[in-house]
Amino acid sequence: MAGSCLYLFRRGIPADVKWTAAKRLLTTAAGRKYNLSVFISNSKSPHFNLSFEDYLFQKYPPSSSPSSIPAKYLLLYTNTPCVIIGRNQNPHRETAVAALRTHGIPLVRRKSGGGAVFHDLGNVNYCVMMPNGDFDRDEHALAICDAVARIGGKGEEGGGVRLEVNERHDIVDCDGKKVSGSAYKLQRGKAYHHGTMLLNSKLHILSEVLHSSSEYTSLQQVEGAGVQSVKSPVANVGVESEAFVEAVVKLFRERYTDGGDGSFSVRFLDEKSLLPDEQDEVLKRVDELQSWKWTFGSTPKFTHKFLLEKDGPPALTFAVKEGTILAVDSTLPESEVVADEMVGKMYRAEEIEEFVPSGYWRDRIRNSI
């Protein structure tokens, strides 16, 4: 991959690369130094890692620090297979519910915005926290690119894989395929930028769970508010997770502490190593992320239409708000669906199946919600 990228750059400089080069000059020119705290999670639980990330952001910046040097946090973690959706997304529109069940893959709604992503053991996630005034949508993505370029190479330029940041702020390979998606959160004088890095992920499963392969896909429509993911071709970087983590930590230390008065620390953690004042706060967040109320009940108001034939009129329409069915519009006989009895129920298959005598419609609903 690295060789083909170098060949591409010799032939000419694409617009995205010119833009990235300009951004790199702008975002690294100031050279501001920080007290850099690195957190590396040994846990593989998506609920724990996202909860610790949220807790860490709440506690940033450390109120006990007497220094005028600003703090920067870097968190790195890997999750077992899961699908993570943005705070304002609709899981019925973004994921293949049946495929998630088939693979035993949990769905998790994160606290930040952005689109749906797939995590597995071949993907490393990063999160950088900083003062609000220092936030830049590309600075840390460019730093990740520079770190990857060093893997397998020598010195700062390296001989590793060449990655770039495109105008959508995604990290892409030399073929323009997305290897990292990211999201941001700004709040009360602080901000974070977190993202995925596809290193050796099982992309065939990613495709199954984020792009529904159900036979009923073309026979339903989800309408309403909520952020929709922008679908992009993806690829793996092809480097080992340990090498990636090591390279990122090393580059961040050099870029944000060397030559200044900033401090540097690394902490390894998991569920068993939480400090006493962290345990209740983190575990409370874990419980929330695991709850149906947060995962599905936080979905913006929407309608879910089930069709009998592609592009035909809906035979069954659910209006749903905060996980509760507000109304059901059905053209089906009560021998197949008892629509009125479902109003006020939670929008879960196990809650409404008893009101669906038809085996066909029970199957449709099970594979969709």
N, C-alpha and C positions, 0 to 999 in steps of 0.2 A: 504493500500500500504506500509506504513512504516513497519508494522509487517513482511510482506513477504520479504522485503529487508533485515531486520535484520536476518531472518532465512537463507537467501541466504548467507550472510556473515559468519554465524556460520559454515555452511557446508564446506566452503573453500573460498579462496581468488582468484577470477577470475583475469586474466591477466590485464584487463582494470582497475580494482580496485587497483592492485599493482602499475600500472603505474601512476594512479591518486594520490595515496598516496605519491609516490616519487616526483611527480611534485608539490604537495602541500608543501612539505618540501623545495623544491628549490625556489618556487615563493614567499614564505612568510618569508624566512629566513632573508632577508635584513632588513625588517621592516622599510622601508623608510617612512617618514612623509611628508604631503603635506598641502597646502592651499586648502581645499576641498570645492568646490562650487556645491551645489545640485540644479538642476532645475527640477521642477515637472510641467508638462503641464496639464492644465485643458481642453485644446482643444482636440477634438476627430477627427480633420481633418488630414488625412494622409499627404496632401499636405503642410499644415501649419507645422506639427510636423517635417517632414523631411526637410523642408526649414529652420526652426529654428535650427535644428541640424547642417545643413550645414553652416549656418551663424555663429553659436557658434564655430564651428571648425575653420572657417576662422579667427575668432577673438582670438583664443587661441594661445599662452598664453597672458594674459592681459599685454599690454605694459606699463601700468601705475604702475604696482606692483614694489615697490622698494626692496622687500624681495628676498633673495636668496633661499628661500624655494620654490620648484616647485609647480605649480598649477595642480590640478586634477579636472576635471569636471565630474559630474554624472547627466545624463539627463534621466528622466523616463516619459513615455507617453503611452496612449492607443488610438487606432484608431478605427473608425467605419469600417465595413467590407471592405476590399480591398486586392488586390494582389500586392505585391511589387517584382519587378524583379531586378536583378543586372545590373549594368551599361553596361556590355558587353554581355547581354543575348538577345535571340531572343524570343519575346512574342508569336510568332506563334508556336514555338516549346515547350514553357514552360507552356502555359496556354490553357484552353478551352474557346476560345473567345465567343462561343455561350452561355456557362454556365454563364460567366461573365455578358453578356447582360441580360440573363433571371433573374438573381438575382439582377441586378442593381448594380453590384460591380465594382468600378473603378480599372483600372490598372495604377500603378505608377512605373516609373523607378527611382531607387535611384542613388546616386552619387558614392557609393562604389560598389565593386565587389560582388562575391558570388552568391548564387542561389536564386530561387524564393521562397517566403514565403507568407503565408496567415495571415492577421491580422483581428481581430474582437474585440469586447468589452470584451471577455474572455481571451485576450492575453495582457500582459504588455511588452513593449519594453524598453530596457535599452541601454544607450550609455555611454561609459567611455572614456574620453580624457586625454592624458598624454604626457609627453615629449617622443620623439622618442626613446631615449636611455633606457626608462623604459618599453618599450612595450614588452609584453609577451603574447603569444596566449592563455594561459590558466589561467593566474593569476586571471582575473576578473570573468571568468566562474567559477573557484573554489570558489571565494568569493560569487557568487550567490548561489552556492550549499550550502555553509555554512550558508547563511542567511535563505534559505528555511528549512534547518534542524532544525532551532530554532523555527519555527512557530508551535505553539501547544505544545512546550516543554519548558524546563527550562534550563537556562544557555547557555554556549557556545556550548555544545554538542547537546543539545536539544532532543526532542522526536518527531520531525516532519518527513517529507518525506525525505528519503535518495536519493540523486542524485549524479551522478558521471560525470566526463568528460572523454570521450573516446579518442582513438588515432586519431580520425578525428577532435578533438577539439569541438565536440558537447556535450551538456549536455543531459544525458540519465537517464531513471529511472532504477529500479532494474531489469527490464526485457529487458533492452537494447533498449527500445523504445525512440526515440528522443523527447525531450520536449523543446529544444531550439536550433535554428540554428543561426549562427552568421557570421558576415563579418568584414573586417578590412580595414583600410586605413592609409597609412603612407605618410607623406608629409612634406618636409622642416622642419625637427627637431621636428615634432609632429606626433601623431598617435591617432587613435581611434579604439575602438572595440565596435560594437553594435550588439544586438541580440534580438530575440523574447523569450518569455516565455509563453508556452501554459499552462494556468491555468485552464480555463473552456471554451475553444473555441469550436465552432460547427465544429467538425472534419468531419462530413459528407459533409458539404459545402466545406471545405478545399479539400477533395478528389475530389469533382466535378469540382472545378475550376482549380486545378493544374494537375489533371489527366483526360484528356478529355474522356467523356462518349458519345460523338457524334457518330452517326451511321457511320459517314464518317472517323473516326479516322484511321482505317486501310487502307483507300483509299487515303492517302496523305503522302508525305515525305518532310521534311524540311532539307536541307543540306547547310552547309556553316560554317563560323567562328562563334564564340560566345561560351560563357561558358554554359555548360549543367548542370542542377541541378542533384544532386545525390539523387535519391528517397529513402526514409527511412520510416519504420513504425513509427508512431507518437502516442503520448498519452498526456493526460492532467495531470498536477500535482495535481489538485484538491484542491487548496487553494484559498482563496479570494484575489482579486487584492489589496485591501487596506492593508491586512495583509502582502502581499508580498512587497509592496512598503515600508511600515514601517520597515520591517525586513531588507531590503537591505540598506536603509538609515542609520539605526542604526549600522549595521555591518561596513559599509564603514567609518562612523564617528569613531568608535572604532579602526578599523584597520589602518586608514590612518591619524588620527589626535591625538588620545589619547597618552599621554606620550611624546609629542613633542611640538614644537612651532607653528605648523600649525594652520590656522584658519578654521572655519566652518561656512557655511551660507546656507540657503535654500530660494529659490525663487519660488513662484507659478506664472504661467503665462498663457496667452491665447492671441488670436488675439487683444483683446481690451486693453491689459495691456502692449503692447510693448512700449519700451522707444522711444522717438522721433528719435534718431539716429539708431534705429533698424528697424523702420517701412518700409522704402523704400527698404532696403536691403533684408528683409525677404519676403516682398510682391513681389519683383522682382523674387525671387526664386520660390515663389508659382506659378506665371504666367508661368515660364519655365516648372515646373513639370507638370502643367495642359495641356501643349501644345502637340498637336499631333506630332509636329516636334521632341520634345525631347523623348516622349514615344515610338513612332514607327520609326520616322526618324533617330534615333540614332542607329538603329539595324545594326550590321555588315552585310556586303554583303552576300546574301543567294539566294538559288533557292527553289521555292515552287512547288512541283510536285503533280498533281492531277491524280489519277489512276481510271480506269474504273472497275478494279477488283483487289483484294488483290494479291500482288506480281507480278502484271502485269506491262506492260510498261506504262509510263505516257501519258495521252491524252492531258494534258495541263501543261505547265511549265512556271513559271514566274521567271525571273532573276531580283533581286531587290537590289538596293544600296541606302542608305540614304533615304529610303521611296519612291524612284522613280523607276518605272518599266523601266529596261534597255532593256529587250527583252522578247518576248513571243513566245514560240514554241508550236504549236497546231496541232494535227492530226484531229481535229474536223472540220466539214463543217462550212462555214460562217453563215449558218442558225442557228447555235447554239452559236458560238463564233466568233467575228470579232477581231482576234488577233492583227493585225497591228495597229488598232486604239487605242490600250491600251498602246502602247509604249510611254514613257514620262509622263504618268499619275501617280498621287500618288497612292500608293498601298493601296487603301481604297475601300471597297465595293461600297459606294455611288459614287465614281469617275468612276468606270468601269462597273457598272451594265448596263448602256445604250448600251454597246457593247456586251452584253450577251443576245441574244434573247431567249435562252432556259431557261425555268423555272427551270429545273433540275439543270443546271449549275449555275444559279443565286443563288439558294438555297445552293448549295455546297460552293460557294464563300462567301456568307453571313455568313455561319456557320464556316468559316475558317480564315477570315481576318477581 
